[in-house]
């Protein structure tokens, strides 16, 4: 495998890390945006100041991640979180 082969984001879906549909949707949106930009998890994680495993957890809707880390990832992807009435 050459360097260029390994630098292409994969488009695979993983098992959700929780059964919380809000976190699953948030993670899916962040993962979709990252892939849209053609960026690897490791690159986004490094730029956002989080570990790759934390980014993986976020993208799979996992719990236990501090919100400032989620916001840092969103900002790195050019996104700004917003809230709406439930």
C-alpha positions, -999 to +999 in steps of 0.1 A: +000+000+000+014+034-010+011+065+011-016+079-012-037+048-008-037+051+030-044+088+029-079+083+015-108+083+040-128+051+040-166+053+036-176+025+060-203+025+086-195+012+120-217+000+148-231+029+169-214+032+203-247+040+220-284+038+215-288+076+218-302+088+184-292+124+191-255+114+196-257+090+167-270+117+144-244+142+156-216+117+151-228+108+116-230+145+106-194+151+118-181+119+101-200+128+068-184+163+069-149+149+075-153+125+046-167+153+024-136+173+031-114+142+023-098+142+057-086+113+078-096+108+114-061+112+126-056+145+108-088+160+122-081+146+157-046+161+157-058+195+145-087+196+170-065+185+199-082+152+206-071+116+203-082+096+173-101+072+196-120+102+210-129+112+174-139+077+166-162+076+197-178+109+187-184+098+152-201+066+164-224+084+188-206+073+220-212+088+254-187+101+279-170+126+256-166+161+269-186+186+249-156+209+244-140+181+225-170+177+203-171+215+197-134+214+189-139+187+162-169+206+148-149+238+146-120+220+129-145+208+103-158+243+097-191+236+116-208+255+144-232+235+166-266+249+172-294+237+194-331+235+187-362+229+208-370+192+214 
